[in-house]
Amino acid sequence: MSEELKKDEVADGDSSIPPNEPADGASTGVESSGETPELTTTEESGNQAEGSEDNAQTEVPPAPAEGAASAQQIETLEKEKQELYERLLRKQAEFENFRKRTEKEKHEFFDYTLFHFVQGVLPVLDGLERGLAVTEGETVENYKKGIELILKQFRDLLSGVGVQPIRATGKMFDPNLHQAVMREENGALPENEIIEELQRGYTFKERLLRPSMVKVAVPASDPDDAENVAAEPTPETADEESLQ
């Protein structure tokens, strides 16, 4: 009985001490030292996360720096555009000067070539003028010989610049070189053979300058065929004969 009473007293004495408080009035290590309590790892990570969110919200993108870079790029592009435009204007001016110079040189070369041709024609003109100035005592034979010499001189001049006559008489008709203006029935010659040259044609450096006007041969018509065609009755004459 006495042992049960002792146990009850001990239990009653322990119940007077509040939980979570140190016995005999001892203070905690934190209170005795006077230092702030250290944060646990979970609390530190939470504080860091909150700090990073605050920094992310407070940070602003560097708009002025990007605007300055864009302005510099625009200025560079404008400068390049101006340089290309000026280069284009110079090239156009150079091409225009080249075109004018080439056109001028072409005309000068043409005039120079024509100058030499005219220079060669002058002796022919002199010969024709001398032929007109002959006295009345000159014979027709002498006059003809003079004209032949002038003609030879002029032909040599044309041949020197590339003008050649087209030989047509006795040749077969060629539409690229000849122009048929007349046709003549001829049984002795093959068809389309040139019988006569009415006007001579010329080529200039193997290029047609003027076609030859010619007369060509065609096969002669058969007289027997012509008589048969004439004797063949027409529908009108056949009707008259049937009525008779």
C-alpha positions as CSV (number, residue, x, y, z in Angstrom):
1,M,0.0,0.0,0.0
2,S,2.8,2.4,0.9
3,E,4.5,1.8,-2.4
4,E,1.4,2.7,-4.4
5,L,1.1,6.0,-2.5
6,K,4.7,6.9,-3.4
7,K,4.1,6.2,-7.0
8,D,1.0,8.5,-6.9
9,E,3.1,11.3,-5.3
10,V,5.7,11.1,-7.9
11,A,3.1,11.2,-10.6
12,D,1.5,14.2,-9.0
13,G,4.8,16.0,-8.7
14,D,5.8,15.4,-12.4
15,S,2.4,16.7,-13.6
16,S,3.2,20.1,-12.2
17,I,6.0,20.7,-14.6
18,P,4.7,22.1,-17.9
19,P,5.6,20.2,-21.1
20,N,8.2,21.5,-23.5
21,E,9.9,23.5,-20.7
22,P,13.2,22.5,-19.2
23,A,13.1,21.3,-15.7
24,D,14.4,23.1,-12.6
25,G,14.0,26.5,-14.4
26,A,16.9,25.8,-16.9
27,S,16.8,28.1,-19.9
28,T,17.4,26.9,-23.5
29,G,20.7,27.3,-25.2
30,V,19.3,29.9,-27.6
31,E,18.1,32.1,-24.7
32,S,21.3,31.9,-22.8
33,S,23.6,32.7,-25.6
34,G,21.3,35.6,-26.9
35,E,21.9,34.6,-30.6
36,T,19.2,34.3,-33.3
37,P,18.1,30.9,-34.3
38,E,19.5,29.4,-37.4
39,L,17.2,28.6,-40.4
40,T,16.8,25.1,-41.6
41,T,17.6,24.0,-45.1
42,T,14.0,24.1,-46.3
43,E,13.6,27.6,-45.0
44,E,16.8,28.8,-46.7
45,S,15.7,27.3,-50.1
46,G,12.3,29.0,-49.7
47,N,13.9,32.3,-49.0
48,Q,16.2,32.0,-52.0
49,A,13.3,31.2,-54.3
50,E,11.4,34.2,-53.0
51,G,14.5,36.4,-53.6
52,S,15.0,35.1,-57.2
53,E,11.3,35.8,-57.9
54,D,11.7,39.3,-56.6
55,N,14.8,39.9,-58.7
56,A,13.1,38.5,-61.8
57,Q,10.2,40.8,-61.3
58,T,12.3,43.9,-60.6
59,E,14.7,43.3,-63.6
60,V,13.8,45.2,-66.8
61,P,15.3,44.3,-70.3
62,P,17.8,46.8,-71.5
63,A,15.6,48.5,-74.0
64,P,17.8,51.6,-74.5
65,A,20.8,49.4,-75.5
66,E,18.8,47.5,-78.1
67,G,17.3,50.7,-79.5
68,A,20.8,52.1,-79.9
69,A,22.0,49.0,-81.7
70,S,19.0,49.1,-84.0
71,A,19.6,52.8,-84.8
72,Q,23.3,52.0,-85.6
73,Q,22.2,49.2,-87.9
74,I,19.8,51.5,-89.7
75,E,22.5,54.1,-90.1
76,T,24.9,51.5,-91.5
77,L,22.2,50.3,-94.0
78,E,21.4,53.8,-95.1
79,K,25.1,54.5,-95.7
80,E,25.5,51.3,-97.7
81,K,22.3,52.2,-99.7
82,Q,23.7,55.6,-100.5
83,E,27.0,54.2,-101.6
84,L,25.3,51.6,-103.9
85,Y,23.1,54.3,-105.4
86,E,26.1,56.6,-106.1
87,R,27.9,53.6,-107.7
88,L,24.9,52.9,-109.9
89,L,24.8,56.5,-111.1
90,R,28.5,56.4,-111.9
91,K,28.0,53.1,-113.9
92,Q,25.1,54.5,-115.8
93,A,27.1,57.6,-116.7
94,E,30.0,55.5,-117.8
95,F,27.8,53.3,-119.9
96,E,26.2,56.3,-121.5
97,N,29.6,57.8,-122.3
98,F,30.7,54.5,-123.7
99,R,27.6,54.2,-125.9
100,K,28.1,57.7,-127.3
101,R,31.8,57.1,-127.9
102,T,31.1,53.8,-129.7
103,E,28.4,55.5,-131.8
104,K,30.7,58.3,-132.7
105,E,33.5,55.9,-133.6
106,K,31.1,53.8,-135.8
107,H,30.1,56.9,-137.7
108,E,33.6,58.0,-138.1
109,F,34.6,54.6,-139.4
110,F,31.7,54.6,-141.8
111,D,32.6,58.1,-143.0
112,Y,36.3,57.0,-143.4
113,T,35.3,54.0,-145.5
114,L,32.9,56.0,-147.6
115,F,35.6,58.6,-148.0
116,H,38.0,56.1,-149.6
117,F,35.2,54.7,-151.9
118,V,34.3,58.2,-153.1
119,Q,37.9,58.9,-153.7
120,G,38.0,55.8,-156.0
121,V,34.9,56.9,-157.8
122,L,36.3,60.3,-158.8
123,P,38.6,58.9,-161.6
124,V,35.5,57.3,-163.1
125,L,33.7,60.6,-163.0
126,D,36.7,62.3,-164.6
127,G,36.6,59.7,-167.4
128,L,32.9,60.2,-168.1
129,E,33.4,64.0,-168.2
130,R,36.3,63.6,-170.7
131,G,34.1,61.3,-172.8
132,L,31.5,64.0,-173.0
133,A,34.1,66.6,-174.0
134,V,35.3,64.7,-177.1
135,T,35.4,66.6,-180.4
136,E,33.0,65.9,-183.2
137,G,35.8,64.3,-185.2
138,E,36.1,61.3,-182.9
139,T,34.7,58.1,-184.4
140,V,32.2,55.9,-182.7
141,E,34.8,53.1,-182.3
142,N,37.2,55.4,-180.4
143,Y,34.3,56.6,-178.3
144,K,33.2,53.1,-177.5
145,K,36.7,52.1,-176.5
146,G,36.9,55.0,-174.1
147,I,33.6,54.0,-172.5
148,E,34.8,50.4,-172.1
149,L,37.9,51.6,-170.3
150,I,35.8,53.7,-167.9
151,L,33.5,50.8,-167.3
152,K,36.4,48.5,-166.5
153,Q,37.8,51.0,-164.1
154,F,34.4,51.3,-162.3
155,R,34.0,47.5,-162.2
156,D,37.5,47.1,-160.7
157,L,36.5,49.7,-158.1
158,L,33.3,47.8,-157.2
159,S,35.2,44.5,-157.1
160,G,37.7,46.0,-154.7
161,V,35.0,46.8,-152.1
162,G,33.4,43.3,-152.4
163,V,30.7,43.9,-155.2
164,Q,30.6,40.9,-157.7
165,P,28.2,40.4,-160.6
166,I,25.9,37.3,-160.8
167,R,26.5,35.2,-163.8
168,A,23.1,34.1,-165.0
169,T,23.0,33.2,-168.8
170,G,23.1,29.4,-169.3
171,K,22.6,28.7,-165.5
172,M,19.7,27.0,-163.9
173,F,17.2,29.3,-162.3
174,D,17.9,30.0,-158.6
175,P,15.2,31.9,-156.7
176,N,17.8,33.0,-154.3
177,L,19.8,34.9,-157.0
178,H,17.4,35.3,-160.0
179,Q,14.1,36.9,-160.6
180,A,12.1,35.4,-163.6
181,V,10.3,38.1,-165.4
182,M,9.7,36.2,-168.7
183,R,9.1,32.6,-169.8
184,E,9.8,31.2,-173.2
185,E,8.9,27.8,-174.6
186,N,12.0,26.0,-175.8
187,G,12.1,22.3,-176.4
188,A,15.9,22.3,-176.9
189,L,16.7,23.5,-173.4
190,P,15.9,22.0,-170.1
191,E,13.2,23.5,-168.0
192,N,14.1,26.5,-165.9
193,E,17.3,27.1,-167.7
194,I,18.1,30.9,-168.1
195,I,17.9,31.9,-171.7
196,E,18.7,35.6,-171.4
197,E,19.8,38.1,-168.7
198,L,17.6,41.2,-168.8
199,Q,19.3,43.0,-165.9
200,R,22.5,42.0,-164.1
201,G,22.4,41.2,-160.4
202,Y,25.1,41.8,-157.9
203,T,26.3,40.4,-154.5
204,F,28.1,42.3,-151.8
205,K,30.6,40.1,-149.9
206,E,28.5,37.0,-150.7
207,R,25.3,38.7,-149.7
208,L,22.6,39.4,-152.3
209,L,22.6,43.0,-153.3
210,R,20.2,42.8,-156.3
211,P,18.8,39.7,-158.0
212,S,19.2,39.2,-161.8
213,M,16.2,39.7,-164.0
214,V,16.1,36.8,-166.4
215,K,14.1,35.0,-169.0
216,V,13.7,31.2,-168.4
217,A,12.9,28.3,-170.6
218,V,9.8,26.2,-170.3
219,P,8.9,23.0,-172.1
220,A,7.2,23.4,-175.4
221,S,3.6,22.4,-175.5
222,D,2.8,19.3,-177.7
223,P,0.8,20.3,-180.8
224,D,-1.0,17.0,-180.9
225,D,-2.4,17.6,-177.4
226,A,-3.5,21.0,-178.5
227,E,-5.4,19.5,-181.5
228,N,-7.0,16.8,-179.3
229,V,-8.2,19.5,-176.8
230,A,-9.7,21.5,-179.7
231,A,-11.4,18.5,-181.3
232,E,-12.9,17.3,-178.0
233,P,-16.6,18.1,-177.9
234,T,-17.9,20.4,-175.3
235,P,-21.2,19.6,-173.5
236,E,-23.1,22.1,-175.6
237,T,-21.9,20.6,-178.9
238,A,-22.7,17.0,-177.7
239,D,-26.3,18.0,-176.9
240,E,-26.7,19.5,-180.4
241,E,-25.3,16.4,-182.1
242,S,-27.7,14.2,-180.1
243,L,-30.7,16.3,-181.2
244,Q,-29.7,16.0,-184.8
